[in-house]
Amino acid sequence: MRTEIATLGEFGLINRLTEGLTPKNPSTRYAVGDDAAVLTPASGTETLVTTDLLLEGVHFDLTYVPLKHLGYKAAVVNFSDIYAMNGTPRQITVSLGISKRFCIEELEALYGGIRLACDAYGVDIVGGDTTSSLTGLTISITCIGEVEKGKAVYRNGAKESDLICVSGDLGAAYMGLQLLEREKVVLNGTGQEVQPDFAGKEYLLERQLKPEARRDIIQKLAEAGIRPTAMMDISDGLSSELMHICTQSHAGCRIYEEHLPIDYQTAVMAEELNMNVSTCALNGGEDYELLFTVPISDYEKVDNIEGIRLIGHITKPELGCALITRDGQEFELKAQGWNPLKED
Amino acid sequence: MRTEIATLGEFGLINRLTEGLTPKNPSTRYAVGDDAAVLTPASGTETLVTTDLLLEGVHFDLTYVPLKHLGYKAAVVNFSDIYAMNGTPRQITVSLGISKRFCIEELEALYGGIRLACDAYGVDIVGGDTTSSLTGLTISITCIGEVEKGKAVYRNGAKESDLICVSGDLGAAYMGLQLLEREKVVLNGTGQEVQPDFAGKEYLLERQLKPEARRDIIQKLAEAGIRPTAMMDISDGLSSELMHICTQSHAGCRIYEEHLPIDYQTAVMAEELNMNVSTCALNGGEDYELLFTVPISDYEKVDNIEGIRLIGHITKPELGCALITRDGQEFELKAQGWNPLKED
């Protein structure tokens, strides 16, 4: 089934995509359909705002990314930013720039992925903009979140002797991307429809194609009575993000290679590709795990939480940012994370 | 002077563009530089959210639109949506997708236009996303506004016998676009650097290249103690917007051709192009004037406000939406406004 967009026009398309949306949050007073959405933030809260712009060919490749997964991921990466402030995502606006090569059914798949993510995380779609694009697909999502007054966690609060913690594991999303890129080359080479072999690598694909935001970690930290001194999500790579925290907190850090959390599949894939797995964990982006610091007095509390790994500690700024390797050598951390504006 | 973007990278560029930004609004608690901005809405207010996606080749043509004007307009059209809810714009996020053909100085011009608009309207830039684009320039702006609790004006409140009002005049921005397109063709045809002749048509160009949002009208209405029953801004053309109000309010309307507000320059240009000036006023688009309805009991109050024109009245839904021409004929209104998803 392939229905051309022109048969519906802008308003018909918007109606089709947003059909049956019902607000889940009491703060959503008026959603899609007017010049602006109207929100009523709960008293005693502050409002968080984050936004992401995703462009075809730069942030995603539709050769191997299904549109529904793309929609899901586009929403989740915004939720991740809100959790990284110690907040809860409540509303998003969704702007799409779409070229004629897409049909209504494809846009429903994309929007369906966004709606699925919103359902999973309790977020309302409250507005957006839909327009044609002369070239690739453009997705711009803005997320509005809520945090109890004074409870937001910034990047600039890390103090000397604080422990550096990471949720989940690192490098798997990057390995998933390598895997997809490899299969793409193989397929292009043969010109045949070969079913790619991803057996034993499902976790890597899932991390790349359907990442989740760590709402569970934020909840566990709250339950344990831990308030991080600094926090951010890892989208561009651990090294790069850690350096943001250190720069903004006027601090240095030491992290330990042996403590970097790495999944078995990530290690196997790195081996296959002849890559250093620690480098992947440090610089591979799109993990969407949380990186945060806690006072050393919270050591026992945080060490008891499943899914959190202590990887090092904060130092005086003069000591710089360094990685201690397994054999005890010290290397200065470099931000080699993904930087679309420096690429060739 | 032409500095390549790659010399600064993403974070260097963001620092350069956002340098010296200082929040003007007490509700802006934390702006650029973390995972999300933190806002503290004033008590007794509701939060408004609107967003616009602008794509090169679809919404603007850099052949004749200076980047600074483009930035100004991209911000102002969002402010216009907030005023159209009877609110005040307070914050924006700015996402840019930029190709390598742009240099730092050009992006400074674009961002400078956005900053100028923010200064003029008292709005803070609190975040955004900057990335490379493989093709054209992409601008996505989300605006956060504030309105006193219960004072938001929607599109759905128009009642039978309400008066239909329009601010300013209509069709000039569309004529400005025609003028620019005509000069572009002339210039392309000769292949020469001819200075285009815009004498006597400055107003049309200004309306197209540097529109303003009608904050002044919102203030005058408040001072006069008038609360519109329905309101929106005219971005796609009067006909199209009026039909939105009527559909959402379950009403019909009668508007009068002789009351359509049209500037002298608009009329002259329409004549030159052999176009019907009323059609331009009805379907032109990008006017960013306010269209609103008020109870008939407010007739004298609203009639006393300079810059507001009464163009008709709301009827029962069964009567449909119609234009009464100068010679007394009745024509059904059609939404022929700009619709990028229906274009060929």
Interface residues (C-beta under 8 A of the other chain):
Chain A: I5 A6 L8 G9 E10 L13 R29 Y30 G33 D34 D35 A36 A37 V38 L39 T40 P41 S43 E46 T47 L48 V49 T50 T51 D52 L53 L55 E56 G57 V58 H59 D81 I82 A84 M85 G87 Q91 T93 S95 L96 G97 I98 V126 G127 G128 D129 T130 T131 S132 S133 L134 T135 G136 T138 S140 T142 C143 I144 G145 V147 K149 A152 Y154 R155 N156 M231 M232 D233 Q248 N339 P340 L341 K342 E343
Chain B: I5 A6 L8 G9 E10 L13 R29 Y30 G33 D34 D35 A36 A37 V38 L39 T40 P41 S43 E46 T47 L48 V49 T50 T51 D52 L53 L55 E56 G57 V58 H59 D81 I82 A84 M85 G87 Q91 T93 S95 L96 G97 I98 V126 G127 G128 D129 T130 T131 S132 S133 L134 T135 G136 T138 S140 T142 C143 I144 G145 V147 K149 A152 Y154 R155 N156 M232 D233 Q248 N339 P340 L341 K342 E343
